[in-house]
């Protein structure tokens, strides 16, 4: 695997890790009780 493929793989895995943290540790999902947290995280309604 070359350096370009390694950087792409690391970036993809980092993005997946961010999603896992948001869903499983911060409990951010699209349920009605969490919707405002998701809107605030996005930055704009």
C-alpha distances in whole Angstrom, upper triangle without the diagonal:
4,7,8,6,7,10,11,10,12,15,15,16,18,20,20,22,24,25,26,28,30,31,31,32,34,35,35,35,37,41,44,44,41,41,42,39,37,39,39,35,35,37,39,41
4,6,5,6,9,10,11,12,14,16,17,18,20,21,22,25,26,27,29,31,32,33,33,35,36,36,36,38,42,45,45,41,41,42,39,37,39,39,35,34,36,39,41
4,6,5,6,9,10,11,12,14,15,16,18,20,21,23,25,26,27,29,30,31,32,33,35,34,35,37,40,43,43,40,39,40,37,35,36,36,33,32,34,36,39
4,5,5,6,9,10,11,12,14,15,17,19,20,21,23,25,26,27,29,30,31,32,33,32,33,35,38,41,41,38,37,38,35,33,34,34,31,30,31,34,36
4,5,5,6,9,10,11,12,14,15,17,18,20,21,23,24,26,27,28,29,30,32,31,31,33,36,39,40,36,36,37,35,32,33,34,30,29,31,34,36
4,5,5,6,9,10,11,12,14,15,16,18,20,21,22,24,26,26,27,29,30,30,30,33,36,39,39,35,35,36,33,31,33,33,29,29,31,33,36
4,5,5,6,9,10,10,12,14,15,17,19,20,21,23,25,26,26,27,29,28,29,31,34,37,37,33,33,34,31,29,30,30,26,26,28,30,33
4,5,5,6,9,10,11,12,14,15,17,18,20,21,23,24,25,26,27,26,27,29,32,35,35,32,31,32,30,27,28,29,25,24,26,29,31
4,5,5,6,9,10,11,12,14,16,16,18,20,21,22,23,25,26,25,26,28,31,34,34,31,31,32,29,27,29,29,25,25,27,30,32
4,5,5,6,9,10,10,12,14,15,16,18,20,21,21,23,24,24,25,27,30,33,33,30,30,31,28,25,27,27,23,23,26,29,31
4,5,5,6,9,10,11,13,14,15,17,19,20,20,21,23,22,23,25,28,31,31,27,27,28,25,23,24,24,21,20,22,25,27
4,5,5,6,9,10,11,12,14,16,17,18,19,20,21,20,21,23,26,29,29,26,26,27,24,22,24,24,20,20,23,25,27
4,5,5,6,9,10,10,12,14,15,16,17,19,20,19,20,23,26,29,29,25,26,27,24,22,24,24,21,21,24,26,28
4,5,5,6,9,10,11,12,14,15,16,17,18,18,19,22,25,28,27,24,24,25,22,20,22,22,18,18,21,24,26
4,5,5,6,9,10,11,13,14,15,15,17,16,17,19,22,25,25,21,21,22,19,17,19,19,15,15,18,21,23
4,5,5,6,9,10,11,12,13,15,15,15,15,18,21,24,24,20,21,22,20,17,20,20,17,17,20,23,24
4,5,5,6,9,10,10,11,13,14,14,15,18,21,24,24,20,21,22,19,17,20,20,16,17,20,23,25
4,5,5,6,9,10,10,11,12,12,13,16,19,22,21,18,18,19,16,14,17,16,13,14,17,20,21
4,5,5,6,8,10,10,11,9,10,13,16,19,19,15,16,17,14,12,15,16,12,13,16,19,20
4,5,5,6,8,9,10,10,11,14,17,20,19,16,17,19,16,14,18,18,15,16,20,22,23
4,6,5,5,6,8,9,11,15,17,20,18,15,17,18,14,13,17,16,13,15,18,21,22
4,6,6,5,6,6,8,12,14,16,15,12,13,14,11,10,13,13,10,12,15,18,18
4,6,6,5,5,6,10,12,15,14,11,13,15,12,11,14,15,12,14,17,20,20
4,6,5,8,9,13,14,17,16,13,16,17,14,14,18,18,15,18,21,23,23
4,6,8,11,15,15,18,16,13,16,17,14,14,17,17,15,17,20,23,23
4,6,9,12,13,15,13,10,13,13,10,11,14,13,11,14,17,19,20
4,6,10,10,13,11,8,11,13,10,10,14,14,12,15,18,20,19
4,7,8,11,10,6,8,10,7,6,10,11,9,12,14,16,16
4,6,9,9,6,7,10,9,7,11,13,11,13,16,17,16
4,6,8,6,6,9,9,7,10,13,12,13,16,16,14
4,6,5,6,10,10,10,12,14,15,16,18,18,16
4,5,5,8,10,10,11,14,15,16,18,17,15
4,6,7,8,10,12,13,14,16,18,18,16
4,6,5,7,9,10,11,13,15,15,14
4,5,5,6,9,10,11,13,12,10
4,5,5,6,8,10,11,10,9
4,5,5,6,9,10,11,11
4,5,5,6,9,10,9
4,5,5,6,6,6
4,5,5,7,8
4,5,8,10
4,6,8
4,7
4
